[in-house]
């Protein structure tokens, strides 16, 4: 268990270092990642990365981090994520026709499902994306921005001197 925790901590540290090394201010990096996470919550398979980069351009965020942020939706997470999004939308709009089922979940079905299913899925996706995007923005900004002048990351201080 301790080995797993150390492995996860090492991977998180590498991820944070990678974010730290990207171009732009902490705000630009945080906005880029948040834009990607927001777009990654939508069921637009194949277009999430393009939408994330486009939204990052609008909010003046880092494009590479926006592309990486869309990875919140991947083959391991998209079924539970979109099921949750649909259930959230159905909770707010009423049950409707019901979830099409895991066996029927594919791009063709989503394209032909009609407004009944898509409205619930898009509403839930928008709310989930706003929450996850806002949370990723805050966490990234909090991790990248120095709290006080004396607490600046030593590597960042070195770059400032140059």
Backbone bond lengths (Angstrom), bond angles and torsions (degrees), N, CA, C in turn:
res aa  C-N    CA-C-N  psi(-1)  N-CA   C-N-CA  omega(-1)  CA-C   N-CA-C  phi
1 X - - - 1.455 - - 1.530 110.96 -
2 X 1.338 115.21 -42.02 1.459 119.82 179.88 1.529 110.50 -65.03
3 X 1.352 116.04 -37.51 1.456 120.43 178.85 1.531 110.91 -63.98
4 X 1.332 116.49 -40.90 1.460 121.26 178.00 1.531 110.26 -63.42
5 X 1.329 116.07 -44.54 1.463 120.01 179.28 1.532 111.20 -62.06
6 X 1.337 117.12 -42.70 1.468 120.60 177.98 1.519 111.19 -64.20
7 X 1.319 116.96 -38.93 1.458 121.05 178.01 1.523 110.93 -64.01
8 X 1.334 116.46 -45.33 1.469 120.16 178.65 1.527 110.99 -64.34
9 X 1.324 116.68 -39.87 1.462 120.25 179.19 1.532 110.65 -65.38
10 X 1.323 117.25 -40.06 1.459 121.49 178.05 1.530 110.25 -62.90
11 X 1.337 116.80 -43.17 1.471 120.00 178.87 1.530 111.52 -65.31
12 X 1.324 116.90 -40.51 1.464 120.15 177.22 1.524 110.69 -62.72
13 X 1.320 117.09 -41.91 1.467 120.30 178.19 1.523 111.52 -62.80
14 X 1.347 117.13 -41.48 1.467 119.86 176.90 1.516 111.34 -63.20
15 X 1.339 117.14 -40.44 1.475 122.07 178.71 1.525 109.99 -62.53
16 X 1.329 116.76 -45.38 1.462 120.39 179.65 1.530 111.30 -65.87
17 X 1.316 117.65 -37.83 1.467 120.37 176.43 1.523 110.77 -64.78
18 X 1.322 116.68 -39.69 1.460 119.97 178.17 1.528 110.23 -62.49
19 X 1.326 116.87 -44.08 1.470 120.60 177.60 1.517 110.01 -61.90
20 X 1.330 116.14 -41.71 1.465 121.08 -178.12 1.524 110.68 -60.78
21 X 1.318 117.80 -32.75 1.455 122.18 -174.93 1.525 113.51 -85.36
22 X 1.293 118.83 -4.90 1.458 121.20 -179.03 1.524 110.82 -73.83
23 X 1.320 114.48 159.91 1.467 121.14 179.97 1.518 110.97 -67.53
24 X 1.315 115.11 154.25 1.452 121.53 171.52 1.515 113.59 99.78
25 X 1.300 113.07 173.22 1.456 120.58 178.15 1.527 108.90 -75.99
26 X 1.324 117.62 164.97 1.466 118.62 174.73 1.530 112.31 -55.13
27 X 1.311 117.79 -37.07 1.464 120.74 178.63 1.515 112.39 -64.91
28 X 1.336 117.55 -40.88 1.460 120.91 179.02 1.525 110.76 -66.45
29 X 1.316 116.44 -40.58 1.461 119.67 179.16 1.530 110.54 -66.40
30 X 1.323 116.56 -42.97 1.470 120.51 -179.78 1.526 110.74 -65.08
31 X 1.333 117.36 -41.66 1.472 120.13 178.65 1.516 111.61 -65.50
32 X 1.333 117.55 -38.09 1.459 120.60 178.50 1.524 111.45 -63.86
33 X 1.330 117.11 -47.28 1.457 120.20 179.72 1.527 110.63 -63.93
34 X 1.321 117.17 -42.10 1.466 120.90 179.77 1.527 110.93 -63.25
35 X 1.322 117.59 -40.13 1.470 120.77 178.03 1.523 110.60 -62.08
36 X 1.318 116.50 -41.30 1.456 119.99 178.55 1.517 112.76 -66.68
37 X 1.321 116.61 -42.84 1.467 120.13 178.92 1.530 109.92 -63.84
38 X 1.321 116.84 -42.45 1.467 120.54 178.24 1.529 110.32 -58.04
39 X 1.321 117.40 -50.11 1.471 120.71 -178.03 1.525 112.03 -70.16
40 X 1.323 117.54 -27.22 1.454 120.84 178.64 1.513 113.40 -69.37
41 X 1.320 117.52 -15.73 1.467 121.16 179.75 1.525 112.75 -84.19
42 X 1.322 118.21 -4.83 1.461 121.90 -178.82 1.528 110.84 -96.73
43 X 1.332 117.88 151.43 1.469 121.46 -176.07 1.529 113.76 -85.46
44 X 1.309 117.35 39.64 1.459 120.74 179.88 1.525 109.10 -97.37
45 X 1.342 115.78 70.32 1.451 122.20 -176.00 1.526 110.89 -54.04
46 X 1.300 116.71 129.76 1.455 121.42 178.76 1.514 113.80 88.84
47 X 1.314 117.76 -17.32 1.460 120.69 -178.51 1.526 112.60 -115.09
48 X 1.320 117.30 -4.59 1.464 120.32 -176.60 1.527 111.55 -59.87
49 X 1.313 117.43 -42.24 1.460 120.71 -178.84 1.527 110.48 -64.93
50 X 1.325 116.57 -45.19 1.471 119.58 178.47 1.528 111.28 -62.69
51 X 1.326 116.49 -41.97 1.461 119.77 178.39 1.522 110.72 -65.61
52 X 1.334 117.58 -39.56 1.466 121.40 178.42 1.519 111.57 -62.62
53 X 1.323 116.59 -44.20 1.469 120.42 179.00 1.526 110.21 -66.30
54 X 1.333 116.52 -39.91 1.466 120.03 177.22 1.518 112.10 -62.91
55 X 1.330 116.70 -44.29 1.463 119.97 178.10 1.524 110.84 -66.17
56 X 1.328 117.42 -36.84 1.466 120.57 176.85 1.523 110.74 -62.21
57 X 1.333 117.37 -35.50 1.468 120.31 176.38 1.520 110.83 -64.56
58 X 1.324 116.07 -40.99 1.466 120.62 -179.36 1.533 111.07 -64.87
59 X 1.340 116.71 -41.61 1.472 120.03 -177.05 1.526 112.11 -93.86
60 X 1.334 116.13 7.65 1.469 123.01 179.74 1.524 111.85 58.42
61 X 1.321 114.50 51.72 1.457 121.06 179.11 1.514 111.43 -108.82
62 X 1.313 116.28 170.69 1.449 123.49 179.70 1.533 109.08 -72.06
63 X 1.336 116.52 125.46 1.466 121.35 -175.68 1.525 112.61 -70.58
64 X 1.316 117.86 -39.12 1.458 120.47 -179.34 1.532 111.06 -65.22
65 X 1.317 116.73 -40.43 1.463 119.86 177.36 1.523 111.35 -69.52
66 X 1.320 117.18 -31.32 1.471 119.67 175.29 1.521 110.49 -64.18
67 X 1.327 116.27 -43.36 1.464 119.81 177.87 1.528 110.38 -62.52
68 X 1.320 116.85 -42.17 1.472 120.47 179.09 1.522 111.21 -66.76
69 X 1.318 118.09 -34.91 1.463 121.61 -179.69 1.517 113.58 -64.57
70 X 1.325 116.91 -26.17 1.467 119.29 179.47 1.520 111.80 -70.98
71 X 1.321 117.17 -11.75 1.469 120.61 -179.89 1.522 112.14 -70.74
72 X 1.325 117.55 -1.57 1.471 119.73 173.82 1.528 108.64 -59.32
73 X 1.312 115.27 -28.69 1.465 121.30 176.67 1.525 107.16 -104.31
74 X 1.320 115.57 109.99 1.453 121.13 -179.61 1.524 107.60 -140.62
75 X 1.325 118.81 175.41 1.474 119.09 -176.96 1.528 115.06 -56.05
76 X 1.319 117.65 -22.39 1.464 120.24 179.94 1.529 112.58 -86.93
77 X 1.324 117.03 -25.12 1.468 119.65 -174.10 1.516 114.88 -111.23
78 X 1.342 119.41 -15.24 1.459 116.96 -170.51 1.520 114.10 -68.28
79 X 1.316 119.29 -33.60 1.470 118.77 179.07 1.529 111.07 -66.73
80 X 1.350 119.37 -51.41 1.468 117.56 177.98 1.531 113.03 -64.40
81 X 1.338 116.72 -36.44 1.464 119.87 -179.78 1.525 111.06 -64.42
82 X 1.330 117.61 -47.23 1.457 119.87 -177.73 1.523 112.03 -74.19
83 X 1.325 117.52 -29.91 1.464 119.75 173.40 1.530 109.15 -63.94
84 X 1.335 117.07 -45.75 1.464 120.86 177.88 1.530 110.48 -61.31
85 X 1.327 116.68 -43.97 1.469 120.45 179.54 1.528 111.13 -60.56
86 X 1.329 116.19 -43.43 1.463 119.82 178.70 1.525 110.67 -63.31
87 X 1.322 116.96 -45.99 1.478 120.70 -179.04 1.531 110.55 -62.12
88 X 1.325 117.51 -39.20 1.461 120.62 177.87 1.529 110.42 -64.57
89 X 1.323 117.20 -45.03 1.464 120.59 177.45 1.515 111.92 -63.98
90 X 1.341 117.21 -39.14 1.467 120.99 178.64 1.524 110.72 -67.40
91 X 1.313 117.47 -33.86 1.463 121.01 176.90 1.533 110.65 -63.19
92 X 1.317 116.52 -38.20 1.459 120.86 -177.91 1.530 113.53 -83.33
93 X 1.334 117.56 -34.48 1.464 120.95 -176.88 1.527 113.90 -101.40
94 X 1.300 117.94 -9.00 1.462 120.96 -174.20 1.517 109.24 101.43
95 X 1.299 117.08 161.66 1.457 122.38 -171.66 1.519 114.69 -61.29
96 X 1.298 120.34 -47.79 1.464 121.00 -179.08 1.515 111.74 71.34
97 X 1.322 116.62 -147.80 1.467 122.09 -175.76 1.523 112.78 -75.47
98 X 1.292 117.74 -20.48 1.463 120.39 179.52 1.513 112.85 99.40
99 X 1.325 114.40 159.75 1.463 121.69 -179.32 1.520 109.53 -64.37
100 X 1.337 117.53 134.12 1.465 119.97 -175.84 1.522 114.22 -67.85
101 X 1.305 119.64 -13.52 1.470 122.31 179.09 1.515 111.71 100.22
102 X 1.309 115.61 151.67 1.457 120.37 -176.41 1.518 112.41 -66.50
103 X 1.320 118.31 -35.59 1.460 120.61 -179.46 1.521 112.05 -67.41
104 X 1.305 116.89 -26.89 1.462 121.27 -177.50 1.523 113.38 -96.77
105 X 1.339 116.97 -0.16 1.455 119.73 -176.17 1.527 110.06 -77.41
106 X 1.302 115.51 105.35 1.454 121.28 174.39 1.517 107.93 -154.10
107 X 1.302 115.64 172.37 1.457 120.13 -174.64 1.527 112.17 -64.40
108 X 1.312 117.75 -37.66 1.463 120.61 -179.81 1.527 111.01 -63.40
109 X 1.333 115.94 -42.11 1.463 119.06 179.47 1.526 110.28 -64.31
110 X 1.334 115.87 -44.38 1.458 118.66 -179.42 1.526 111.28 -63.06
111 X 1.319 116.89 -33.58 1.466 120.27 178.88 1.520 111.76 -71.23
112 X 1.344 117.70 -30.89 1.459 120.55 -176.62 1.527 113.19 -107.85
113 X 1.315 117.71 5.47 1.470 121.43 -173.44 1.524 112.80 -66.99
114 X 1.278 116.62 -23.53 1.448 118.52 -178.81 1.514 111.85 90.66
115 X 1.302 113.88 170.45 1.456 120.55 -174.61 1.526 112.19 -66.56
116 X 1.301 118.14 -28.44 1.460 121.81 -177.73 1.532 111.84 -58.18
117 X 1.322 116.76 -49.37 1.467 121.15 179.80 1.524 110.43 -80.21
118 X 1.323 117.09 -44.18 1.464 120.62 -174.77 1.524 112.73 -65.57
119 X 1.319 118.05 -36.47 1.469 119.18 179.76 1.522 110.74 -63.19
120 X 1.318 116.57 -40.88 1.467 120.58 178.93 1.528 111.28 -68.78
121 X 1.312 115.78 -41.92 1.462 120.51 179.69 1.528 111.22 -65.92
122 X 1.321 117.81 -43.61 1.465 120.69 -179.41 1.525 112.10 -69.41
123 X 1.335 117.91 -39.03 1.465 120.09 177.17 1.524 110.16 -63.40
124 X 1.326 117.17 -47.67 1.458 120.84 177.90 1.519 112.01 -62.46
125 X 1.328 116.79 -39.73 1.466 120.86 178.64 1.524 111.06 -64.55
126 X 1.320 116.36 -41.38 1.460 119.94 178.77 1.522 112.49 -63.37
127 X 1.326 115.77 -43.36 1.464 119.18 179.06 1.522 111.56 -68.67
128 X 1.323 116.85 -44.51 1.466 120.38 178.39 1.523 110.30 -63.45
129 X 1.316 116.72 -43.35 1.463 120.86 178.31 1.516 112.13 -62.44
130 X 1.328 117.02 -39.56 1.462 119.85 178.78 1.530 111.06 -65.35
131 X 1.323 116.60 -42.16 1.471 119.98 179.66 1.523 110.69 -67.99
132 X 1.344 117.00 -51.69 1.470 120.00 -179.35 1.525 111.75 -65.80
133 X 1.331 117.43 -38.77 1.457 120.71 177.70 1.514 111.72 -64.82
134 X 1.337 116.29 -44.65 1.464 119.92 177.76 1.515 111.86 -63.90
135 X 1.310 116.34 -40.75 1.461 120.61 178.84 1.527 110.73 -65.94
136 X 1.328 117.31 -43.18 1.466 119.45 179.03 1.526 110.61 -66.34
137 X 1.330 118.02 -36.78 1.467 120.88 176.33 1.522 110.29 -61.30
138 X 1.322 116.57 -49.52 1.465 120.82 -177.26 1.524 111.01 -63.57
139 X 1.339 116.95 -46.50 1.462 120.11 -178.77 1.530 111.55 -64.21
140 X 1.330 116.51 -43.26 1.459 119.82 179.80 1.515 110.46 -65.31
141 X 1.314 117.43 -45.43 1.454 120.66 179.04 1.525 110.50 -62.40
142 X 1.316 116.37 -41.60 1.468 121.30 179.92 1.528 111.17 -64.28
143 X 1.329 117.37 -38.37 1.464 120.84 -179.72 1.526 112.57 -75.58
144 X 1.332 117.62 -30.78 1.458 120.74 -174.70 1.516 114.17 -92.58
145 X 1.308 117.19 -28.85 1.447 120.16 -175.72 1.519 110.09 -87.31
146 X 1.322 116.49 130.54 1.463 118.47 177.89 1.521 110.99 -66.57
147 X 1.327 115.74 141.41 1.467 120.54 -179.91 1.519 111.00 -75.81
148 X 1.311 116.41 -42.74 1.468 122.39 178.94 1.514 107.71 -135.67
149 X 1.309 116.11 163.40 1.461 120.25 -179.73 1.524 110.80 -60.28
150 X 1.316 118.92 -33.98 1.457 122.23 -178.94 1.514 113.86 -77.60
151 X 1.326 118.09 -12.77 1.461 120.19 -175.81 1.527 112.82 -103.35
152 X 1.320 117.71 17.66 1.458 120.85 179.81 1.519 109.21 -65.68
153 X 1.300 116.19 138.99 1.452 122.53 177.11 1.520 109.05 -53.76
154 X 1.335 118.83 133.63 1.470 120.82 -177.75 1.524 113.37 -56.21
155 X 1.343 118.44 -37.99 1.463 119.67 178.18 1.525 111.03 -65.28
156 X 1.325 116.15 -38.65 1.454 120.08 179.57 1.532 109.81 -67.18
157 X 1.325 116.74 -39.65 1.467 121.26 178.27 1.517 109.48 -61.56
158 X 1.343 117.02 -40.13 1.459 122.41 179.04 1.532 110.04 -62.49
159 X 1.323 117.58 -44.15 1.464 121.38 178.66 1.523 111.45 -62.97
160 X 1.327 116.79 -39.01 1.464 120.58 -179.46 1.524 110.86 -64.37
161 X 1.349 116.80 -37.00 1.456 120.07 -179.46 1.522 111.45 -65.79
162 X 1.331 116.73 -34.98 1.475 120.42 -179.43 1.480 108.44 -71.04
